[in-house]
């Protein structure tokens, strides 16, 4: 279910015109951490012990 209200084409165009000269700041960008690799094999040193 979307709770966002969709903007009209006119409102979207107005927003784009207002944002023309701006630049992104660090807070605007979300970087997701890479997933950790699950170790499924037991290393050979552990098997020997």
MODELLER restraints for C-alpha pairs under 7 A, 6 or more apart:
rsr = mdl.restraints
at = mdl.atoms
